[in-house]
Amino acid sequence: MKTLNIAILLIMFLQLGCQSGTGSDQVVEDDKPEERKTIGSIEHLDPALQTLVAKNAMMEIMSEGYDWTEGPLWVEEHQMLLFSDIPPNTIFKWTEEEGATLFLKPSGFTGGTDREGEPGSNGLLLDPQGRLVLCQHGDRQMARYTGSLTNPQPVYASIVSTYDGKRFNSPNDGAYSPSGMLYFTDPPYGLEGNVNDPAKEIPFQGVYRVKENGEAELLIDSLSRPNGIAFSKDGRKLYVANSDPKHAVWIEYQLDEAGIPTDGRIFYDATSLVGQEKGLPDGLKVHSNGMILATGPGGVWIFSPSGQVLGKLKTGQATSNCALDDKEEHLYITADMFLVRLKLQN
């Protein structure tokens, strides 16, 4: 009888362990509302920032314990935030009720063999039909998730994987234009050997869009490390972050009537700050008021549409990306091992 009781207790313990796990080897921690820690500080440089961020606002840590968080995406229909953890090839889901749980694995590399570097998904976005689209590092393509958002399974269909017959480097971030065309960046960060990887087939780092026939159209080949990408609210400008420590800039392009970037100008140059604070120009989003929220050295920079720095959300971490919820009540930030949230003025 004693042996039977021990066996029953062991089974119960194993069941509880399975129910509480994330399906990953990582130790992921979620802070409950009454015990959430805060991170960093907010630097107000212009009174205009107070229309978006209150003077006493604080950045809360919602979850932590990741390798390198990226690609946050709010999905209004399910009241959830999806975000990539790139090295372990995983997407997590966060909700107010459940905290962070495993959503998809594998997320960016489905080859079935072990590999080094950053194989997982990076940027996540919704297409005009509300379907999940992924920038897949390891599979070197833009892909559409073909499974259910309520019963997730790692099933994907390629949107585009080559340019001029050559495989992409590792699509990093994407955005849909007001007309519904997919634009995306293709730096080398997902290749195991980065820019010197022998598997690299395209000799430059490009910005592309997907044409109606499904083929990739090269738009920009002059940036050393194109990364974050977003459109202005009127759809007439394209913002691209260049995450090269030797040329750490955000660039603004005018778009012609056909949606082709022209007249590129440096929107802001942060090269002099590289090494002084963690991070490089990376992901960015545009608020409905026109302000640009761009991750860079030190955290999230907030620009006016004209390029004036209104303030900074100083996470103290290398900060990869950010996302607004549909009502623009909160800004979610992926910063190294953390998922962070800031309540906005609305």
C-alpha positions as CSV (number, residue, x, y, z in Angstrom):
1,M,0.0,0.0,0.0
2,K,2.8,2.4,0.9
3,T,4.5,1.7,-2.5
4,L,1.1,2.4,-4.3
5,N,0.6,5.7,-2.5
6,I,4.1,6.9,-3.5
7,A,3.4,5.9,-7.1
8,I,0.2,7.9,-7.1
9,L,1.9,10.9,-5.6
10,L,4.6,10.7,-8.2
11,I,2.1,10.6,-11.1
12,M,0.2,13.6,-9.6
13,F,3.5,15.5,-9.4
14,L,4.4,14.8,-13.0
15,Q,0.9,15.8,-14.2
16,L,1.2,19.1,-12.4
17,G,4.6,19.7,-13.9
18,C,3.3,19.1,-17.4
19,Q,0.3,21.4,-16.8
20,S,2.5,24.3,-15.6
21,G,5.3,24.1,-18.2
22,T,5.7,26.2,-21.3
23,G,6.9,23.4,-23.5
24,S,10.3,25.0,-23.6
25,D,13.5,24.5,-21.6
26,Q,13.4,28.1,-20.6
27,V,12.4,29.4,-17.2
28,V,9.7,31.9,-18.0
29,E,8.2,34.0,-15.2
30,D,5.0,36.1,-15.2
31,D,4.4,38.9,-12.7
32,K,0.8,39.1,-11.3
33,P,-0.7,42.6,-11.3
34,E,-0.3,43.1,-7.6
35,E,3.4,42.3,-7.7
36,R,4.6,43.5,-11.1
37,K,8.1,45.0,-11.1
38,T,9.0,48.1,-13.1
39,I,12.0,48.6,-15.3
40,G,14.0,51.6,-16.5
41,S,12.8,55.2,-16.6
42,I,11.1,57.7,-18.9
43,E,12.9,60.7,-20.3
44,H,10.6,63.6,-21.3
45,L,12.4,65.9,-23.6
46,D,9.5,67.9,-25.0
47,P,6.1,68.8,-23.5
48,A,4.4,67.2,-26.5
49,L,5.3,63.8,-25.2
50,Q,2.8,64.2,-22.3
51,T,0.0,63.8,-24.8
52,L,1.2,60.2,-25.2
53,V,3.1,59.3,-22.1
54,A,2.2,60.7,-18.6
55,K,5.0,62.1,-16.5
56,N,4.4,59.5,-13.8
57,A,4.0,56.5,-16.2
58,M,6.0,53.4,-15.4
59,M,7.1,50.5,-17.6
60,E,5.9,47.2,-16.1
61,I,7.6,43.8,-16.6
62,M,4.9,41.5,-17.7
63,S,7.1,38.4,-18.2
64,E,10.8,37.5,-18.2
65,G,13.3,34.8,-18.7
66,Y,13.6,34.7,-22.5
67,D,16.7,34.5,-24.7
68,W,15.9,37.4,-27.1
69,T,12.3,38.7,-27.5
70,E,11.2,40.2,-30.8
71,G,8.2,40.8,-33.1
72,P,5.4,41.8,-30.6
73,L,2.0,41.7,-32.2
74,W,-1.4,42.5,-30.6
75,V,-4.3,40.4,-31.8
76,E,-7.4,42.2,-30.8
77,E,-9.9,39.4,-31.6
78,H,-8.3,37.1,-29.0
79,Q,-7.0,39.8,-26.6
80,M,-3.6,38.4,-26.8
81,L,0.0,39.5,-27.5
82,L,2.2,37.2,-29.6
83,F,5.9,37.6,-29.6
84,S,9.0,35.7,-30.8
85,D,11.8,34.3,-28.8
86,I,14.2,33.9,-31.6
87,P,17.1,31.6,-30.4
88,P,14.8,28.8,-29.1
89,N,12.7,29.0,-32.3
90,T,9.5,29.8,-30.4
91,I,6.5,32.1,-30.3
92,F,4.8,32.9,-27.0
93,K,1.3,34.1,-26.3
94,W,0.6,36.6,-23.5
95,T,-2.8,37.4,-22.0
96,E,-3.9,39.3,-19.0
97,E,-5.6,36.2,-17.6
98,E,-2.9,33.5,-18.2
99,G,0.3,35.4,-18.6
100,A,2.8,33.9,-21.1
101,T,2.3,30.5,-22.5
102,L,3.9,28.5,-25.4
103,F,2.1,29.3,-28.7
104,L,4.2,27.9,-31.6
105,K,7.3,25.8,-31.8
106,P,9.1,25.7,-34.2
107,S,8.3,29.2,-35.4
108,G,11.0,30.1,-37.9
109,F,13.1,27.0,-38.7
110,T,11.2,23.9,-39.6
111,G,14.2,21.9,-41.0
112,G,14.1,19.4,-38.2
113,T,17.9,19.5,-37.5
114,D,19.7,21.5,-34.8
115,R,21.4,24.7,-35.9
116,E,23.1,27.6,-34.2
117,G,22.3,31.3,-34.3
118,E,18.9,32.9,-34.5
119,P,16.6,30.3,-36.3
120,G,13.2,31.4,-35.0
121,S,10.6,33.8,-36.3
122,N,11.3,37.5,-36.0
123,G,8.7,40.1,-37.0
124,L,5.0,39.1,-36.7
125,L,2.1,40.9,-38.4
126,L,-1.4,40.4,-39.6
127,D,-2.3,40.6,-43.2
128,P,-5.4,42.6,-44.5
129,Q,-7.5,39.4,-43.9
130,G,-6.4,39.1,-40.3
131,R,-4.1,36.1,-40.9
132,L,-0.8,35.7,-39.0
133,V,2.3,36.4,-41.2
134,L,5.8,35.6,-39.9
135,C,9.3,36.7,-40.9
136,Q,11.0,33.3,-40.7
137,H,14.8,33.5,-40.1
138,G,15.7,29.9,-40.3
139,D,13.5,29.0,-43.3
140,R,14.6,32.3,-45.0
141,Q,11.1,33.3,-46.1
142,M,8.0,35.3,-45.5
143,A,5.4,32.8,-44.4
144,R,1.7,32.7,-43.5
145,Y,0.5,30.7,-40.5
146,T,-2.2,28.3,-41.8
147,G,-3.4,26.8,-38.5
148,S,-5.9,27.9,-35.9
149,L,-5.1,30.8,-33.4
150,T,-7.2,29.0,-30.8
151,N,-5.6,25.5,-31.3
152,P,-2.1,26.4,-32.6
153,Q,0.0,23.9,-34.6
154,P,3.2,24.8,-36.4
155,V,1.9,24.8,-39.9
156,Y,3.0,27.4,-42.5
157,A,2.8,28.3,-46.1
158,S,5.5,30.3,-47.9
159,I,4.5,33.7,-49.2
160,V,7.8,34.4,-50.9
161,S,11.3,32.8,-50.3
162,T,13.5,34.0,-53.2
163,Y,14.5,37.0,-55.2
164,D,15.8,36.5,-58.8
165,G,16.1,32.8,-58.0
166,K,18.2,33.3,-54.9
167,R,17.1,32.5,-51.3
168,F,16.7,35.5,-49.0
169,N,19.1,36.0,-46.1
170,S,16.7,36.0,-43.2
171,P,13.5,38.2,-43.4
172,N,13.4,40.4,-40.3
173,D,10.5,42.7,-40.2
174,G,7.5,43.5,-42.4
175,A,4.6,45.9,-42.8
176,Y,1.5,46.1,-45.1
177,S,1.0,49.3,-47.0
178,P,-2.4,51.0,-47.0
179,S,-3.0,49.3,-50.4
180,G,-2.4,45.9,-48.9
181,M,1.1,45.2,-50.3
182,L,3.6,43.4,-48.1
183,Y,7.0,45.2,-47.6
184,F,9.8,43.6,-45.7
185,T,13.5,43.8,-44.8
186,D,16.2,41.1,-45.3
187,P,19.3,41.5,-43.2
188,P,21.7,38.6,-42.5
189,Y,21.1,38.1,-38.8
190,G,19.3,34.7,-39.1
191,L,22.2,33.1,-41.0
192,E,24.5,31.1,-38.7
193,G,27.5,32.9,-40.1
194,N,25.7,36.3,-40.4
195,V,26.9,38.3,-43.4
196,N,29.8,35.9,-44.1
197,D,27.8,32.8,-44.0
198,P,28.7,30.5,-47.0
199,A,24.9,29.8,-47.5
200,K,24.3,33.5,-48.2
201,E,23.0,33.8,-51.8
202,I,22.1,37.4,-52.2
203,P,25.2,39.7,-52.1
204,F,23.3,42.7,-50.5
205,Q,20.8,43.3,-47.7
206,G,17.5,44.4,-49.3
207,V,14.1,45.9,-48.7
208,Y,11.4,44.2,-50.8
209,R,7.7,44.1,-51.5
210,V,5.6,41.2,-52.7
211,K,4.0,41.9,-56.1
212,E,0.5,40.7,-57.1
213,N,2.0,37.8,-58.9
214,G,3.7,36.6,-55.7
215,E,7.2,37.5,-56.7
216,A,9.6,39.7,-54.7
217,E,10.4,43.1,-56.0
218,L,13.6,44.7,-54.8
219,L,13.0,48.3,-53.6
220,I,16.3,49.2,-51.8
221,D,19.7,47.6,-51.8
222,S,21.8,50.4,-50.4
223,L,21.3,49.8,-46.7
224,S,23.9,47.7,-44.8
225,R,21.5,46.3,-42.2
226,P,17.8,47.1,-43.0
227,N,15.7,46.1,-40.0
228,G,12.5,47.7,-38.7
229,I,10.0,49.0,-41.2
230,A,6.8,51.0,-41.0
231,F,4.5,53.4,-42.9
232,S,3.5,56.8,-42.0
233,K,-0.2,57.1,-41.1
234,D,-1.0,58.7,-44.5
235,G,0.9,56.0,-46.3
236,R,3.1,58.5,-48.1
237,K,6.3,57.7,-46.3
238,L,8.3,54.6,-45.4
239,Y,10.5,54.4,-42.4
240,V,13.4,51.9,-42.3
241,A,15.8,51.3,-39.4
242,N,19.4,50.5,-40.2
243,S,20.9,48.5,-37.4
244,D,24.6,48.8,-38.3
245,P,26.7,50.1,-35.4
246,K,28.8,52.0,-38.0
247,H,25.8,53.7,-39.5
248,A,23.0,53.5,-36.9
249,V,20.2,55.5,-38.5
250,W,16.5,55.7,-39.3
251,I,15.7,56.7,-42.9
252,E,12.6,58.2,-44.2
253,Y,11.6,57.6,-47.8
254,Q,8.9,59.3,-49.8
255,L,6.7,56.9,-51.7
256,D,5.6,57.7,-55.3
257,E,2.1,56.9,-56.6
258,A,3.2,53.3,-57.3
259,G,4.5,52.8,-53.8
260,I,8.2,52.9,-54.7
261,P,10.5,54.5,-52.2
262,T,12.3,57.6,-53.4
263,D,14.1,60.6,-51.9
264,G,15.5,58.8,-48.9
265,R,16.8,61.0,-46.2
266,I,18.3,60.3,-42.8
267,F,15.5,60.9,-40.3
268,Y,17.8,60.6,-37.3
269,D,21.5,59.5,-36.9
270,A,22.2,57.7,-33.6
271,T,25.7,56.4,-34.5
272,S,27.5,58.5,-31.9
273,L,25.5,56.8,-29.1
274,V,26.4,53.3,-30.1
275,G,28.3,51.6,-27.3
276,Q,27.2,54.3,-24.8
277,E,23.8,52.6,-24.3
278,K,22.6,49.1,-25.2
279,G,20.9,48.6,-28.5
280,L,20.7,49.7,-32.2
281,P,17.9,51.1,-34.4
282,D,15.6,48.1,-34.7
283,G,11.8,47.7,-34.8
284,L,9.4,50.6,-35.0
285,K,5.7,51.5,-35.0
286,V,3.7,54.6,-35.9
287,H,1.0,55.9,-33.6
288,S,-2.2,57.3,-35.0
289,N,-1.1,60.8,-33.9
290,G,1.9,60.5,-36.3
291,M,4.6,59.9,-33.6
292,I,7.2,57.3,-34.4
293,L,8.0,54.8,-31.7
294,A,11.4,53.4,-32.6
295,T,13.7,51.1,-30.6
296,G,17.3,52.2,-30.5
297,P,20.2,52.8,-28.2
298,G,18.9,52.8,-24.6
299,G,15.3,51.8,-25.3
300,V,12.4,53.2,-27.3
301,W,12.8,56.6,-28.9
302,I,9.7,58.7,-29.6
303,F,9.9,61.1,-32.5
304,S,7.6,63.7,-33.9
305,P,6.7,63.3,-37.6
306,S,9.3,65.9,-38.4
307,G,12.1,64.0,-36.6
308,Q,12.3,65.8,-33.3
309,V,13.1,63.6,-30.3
310,L,10.2,64.0,-27.9
311,G,11.5,61.6,-25.3
312,K,12.8,58.1,-24.6
313,L,11.6,55.0,-22.8
314,K,14.9,54.0,-21.3
315,T,14.6,50.3,-20.6
316,G,18.3,49.9,-19.8
317,Q,18.2,46.8,-22.1
318,A,19.0,46.1,-25.7
319,T,15.5,46.7,-27.0
320,S,14.3,45.0,-30.2
321,N,10.7,46.1,-31.0
322,C,7.4,47.5,-29.8
323,A,3.7,47.2,-30.6
324,L,0.5,49.1,-29.9
325,D,-2.8,47.4,-29.1
326,D,-5.7,48.3,-31.3
327,K,-7.1,51.0,-29.0
328,E,-3.6,52.4,-28.4
329,E,-4.1,52.1,-24.7
330,H,-0.8,50.2,-24.1
331,L,2.6,49.9,-25.7
332,Y,4.2,46.5,-25.5
333,I,8.0,46.4,-25.7
334,T,10.4,43.4,-26.3
335,A,13.6,44.2,-24.5
336,D,16.2,41.4,-24.3
337,M,14.9,38.8,-21.9
338,F,11.8,40.9,-21.0
339,L,8.3,41.6,-22.2
340,V,7.4,45.1,-20.9
341,R,4.2,47.2,-21.0
342,L,3.5,50.9,-20.8
343,K,0.1,52.4,-20.3
344,L,-0.4,55.4,-22.7
345,Q,-2.5,58.5,-22.5
346,N,-5.6,58.0,-24.6
